[in-house]
Amino acid sequence: MINLPHGPELLHVARRTLLDELLPLLPPEKVYETRMIANAMAIAARELAQRDAAEKERATRIRAFLQSIAADPHRAATEETLAVLIKERRIGPAAQEPLHELLTALTTAKLAISNPKYLSGNQG
């Protein structure tokens, strides 16, 4: 068994080193790019840490919606399936509100990973 830090922990340490130790040494014209790299590292760490649970939750929500509209049970419970159904206009008027709720939930879950400050109202 390997007891090394995993991806999210490694990214956290690398990000802290970048921001705390390297950023102060860089010229001012490199600060923006360095902060962008640090933000990308934070997003990647959250994605790694939450990936399995997020994918399972997403598939569960989509599957429930597909069942509620009596879609082909052999269709994969993916966002791609939803996109095809929307594009082909195969989701009836009665399912528009549940579809809106589903898309809002999926978007909120993605924001929780990619930009949690936005959800908390602390965009600054």
Disulfide bonds with the S-S distance in Angstrom:
none
